[in-house]
Amino acid sequence: MRDAVIIGGGHNGLVCAFYLARAGLKVTVLEAREVVGGAAVTEEFHPGFRNSVAAYTVSLLNPKVIRDMGLAAHGLRIVERPLSNFLPFEDGSYLKLGAGKTHAEVAKFSQRDADRLDAYSAHLDSAADLLRELVLETPPNRVDGSWLAALPELIKAGKLGNRMRKLSLASQRELLDLFTKSAGDYLDGWFDSAPIKAAYGFDSVVGNYASPYTPGSAYVLLHHVFGEVNGKKGAWGHAIGGMGAITQAMARAAEALGVEIRTGCPVAEVLMEGGRATGVVTAKGERLDAKVVVSNLNPRLLYTKLVDPGALPDDFLRRMRAWRCGSGTFRMNVALSELPDFSCLPGKEAAEHHGSGIIIAPSLGYMERAYMDARSFGWSRAPIVELLIPSTLDPTLAPPGRHVASLFCQHVAPQLPDGASWDAHREEVADLIIDTVDRYAPNFKRAVLGRQIMSPLDLERTFGLVGGDIFHGALGLDQLFAARPMLGHADYRGPVAGLYTCGSGTHPGGGVTGAPGHNAAREVLRDFASPR
């Protein structure tokens, strides 16, 4: 009998499999799609053009996971963007963010804002450093039973409290702001000019179906800055070969330790016997027995689709059915005959701004209107767009002289109002997004040779991202840390013995981090060493 079967061959499932196999366990990974990697895959979407289909950029991938899995030895190479971000504006101005440039660029709009950048970064870095310390730890968990059963969790909570006490009072205040305030209110307290607030505020709506003035959105901003690229904190980069290069390297690392990976193998049911998970049944009817089952799926998908509801406590099942999903995301990949020629910075030859994250969202007010539109009409009439052109850094993705672009767009309603279907409106919204970019780079529309469209419904059908939610659940205060996915189950264990979760719906949340897979494997191994 195998020791563990893992449902879902996304990056966290592969990370979990690696650590379990490294400890000597016999592990099988089951992936529904024909290619391993979940939402972090590279595929040809137009003849001769390849791109990262869903997840599209690198920063949050944990350095310990990279080292432990030896991903570089398995072919992974990550390069940094020449600029962090580039924001074009319709009045002909623009803002560049990047090492050695940001201060002078911001000063074009406000000298006072430029002078405050270092203090802002220091405050944010202090909070991000604490988050970096916590991502590879299991949160303190609320447990029932005697004080003896609760003692390990009390010790864990005490250690966290000691960390907090070591922070200065000013840092503690900053943390409180970041965990409770809206990104808009937080940034309004630091800066005056719209461009820099837009540049920083964009992170607060990435994957977050909310206004930048929604309380709690400041945490989403923080969540996007705790990463690093090649040892450089806060940097963003590109995996040569696309995001699939990450998961292919992970698969090779896991297979080298004996992990069996099966693709084209969706799971239909988690088997249980005596109140314990004992394996799975595939959609083809094959039974795979295992000592434990680990799920890399959205927790709502796991507990409402694959587990017998009679095996779950009523309150747990009620809350899982209400698990908030939907990130307001519309993804596109386009094949281009030439690079965008921006009105504010003309030129079709590759320049540093072409290799950056190009953000079309000139103000926090613009972002708020985009959210309100989506709530009212189903999508933003003036959408938020982040445009990346990875072929400027990676010539393997497109034919010579041609390019590929990733468009990450917000806001769209996960479910359209009045029962409308995304299948009926996906092309209309795609046209709107192309036209939006074209207003800033007037050659963009005619340069499009082909496109791949992923509405929220497409993301759900293709990758199991419920409501198109790239994080497997909203990053709200009620769904974070010890409450992710639910108070009492933050330790990667569910209410069914032998059934664990290792996906982005657990701490520390979404993004291509590998941290949930790492942490879940540690808890599984603890139980193998000392069965509960």
Stockholm file with secondary structure:
# STOCKHOLM 1.0

chainA/1-532         MRDAVIIGGGHNGLVCAFYLARAGLKVTVLEAREVVGGAAVTEEFHPGFRNSVAAYTVSLLNPKVIRDMGLAAHGLRIVERPLSNFLPFEDGSYLKLGAGKTHAEVAKFSQRDADRLDAYSAHLDSAADLLRELVLETPPNRVDGSWLAALPELIKAGKLGNRMRKLSLASQRELLDLFTKSAGDYLDGWFDSAPIKAAYGFDSVVGNYASPYTPGSAYVLLHHVFGEVNGKKGAWGHAIGGMGAITQAMARAAEALGVEIRTGCPVAEVLMEGGRATGVVTAKGERLDAKVVVSNLNPRLLYTKLVDPGALPDDFLRRMRAWRCGSGTFRMNVALSELPDFSCLPGKEAAEHHGSGIIIAPSLGYMERAYMDARSFGWSRAPIVELLIPSTLDPTLAPPGRHVASLFCQHVAPQLPDGASWDAHREEVADLIIDTVDRYAPNFKRAVLGRQIMSPLDLERTFGLVGGDIFHGALGLDQLFAARPMLGHADYRGPVAGLYTCGSGTHPGGGVTGAPGHNAAREVLRDFASPR
#=GR chainA/1-532 SS CEEEEEECCBHHHHHHHHHHHHTTCCEEEECSSSSSBTTSCEEEEETTEEEESSCCCBSCSCHHHHHHHTTTTTTCCEEECSSSEEEECTTSCEEEESTTTHHHHHHTTCHHHHHHHHHHHHHHHHHHHHHHHHTTSCCCCCCCSCHHHHHHHHHHHHHHHHHHHHSCHHHHHHHHHHHHSCHHHHHHTTCCCHHHHHHHHGGGTTTCCSCTTSTTHHHHHHHTTSCEETTEETCCEEETTCTHHHHHHHHHHHHTTTCEEESSCCEEEEEEETTEEEEEEETTCCEEEEEEEEECSCHHHIIIIISCGGGSCHHHHHHHHTCCCCCCCEEEEEEESSCCCBTTBCCSSCCGGGGSEEEECCCHHHHHHHHHHHHHHSEEEEEEEEEECGGGTCGGGSCTTCEEEEEEEEEECSSCGGGCCHHHHHHHHHHHHHHHHHHHSTTHHHHEEEEEEECHHHHHHHHCCGGGCTTSSCCCGGGSGGGSSCTTCTTSBCSSBTEEECSTTSTTCSSSCCHHHHHHHHHHHHHHHSCC
#=GC SS_cons         CEEEEEECCBHHHHHHHHHHHHTTCCEEEECSSSSSBTTSCEEEEETTEEEESSCCCBSCSCHHHHHHHTTTTTTCCEEECSSSEEEECTTSCEEEESTTTHHHHHHTTCHHHHHHHHHHHHHHHHHHHHHHHHTTSCCCCCCCSCHHHHHHHHHHHHHHHHHHHHSCHHHHHHHHHHHHSCHHHHHHTTCCCHHHHHHHHGGGTTTCCSCTTSTTHHHHHHHTTSCEETTEETCCEEETTCTHHHHHHHHHHHHTTTCEEESSCCEEEEEEETTEEEEEEETTCCEEEEEEEEECSCHHHIIIIISCGGGSCHHHHHHHHTCCCCCCCEEEEEEESSCCCBTTBCCSSCCGGGGSEEEECCCHHHHHHHHHHHHHHSEEEEEEEEEECGGGTCGGGSCTTCEEEEEEEEEECSSCGGGCCHHHHHHHHHHHHHHHHHHHSTTHHHHEEEEEEECHHHHHHHHCCGGGCTTSSCCCGGGSGGGSSCTTCTTSBCSSBTEEECSTTSTTCSSSCCHHHHHHHHHHHHHHHSCC
//
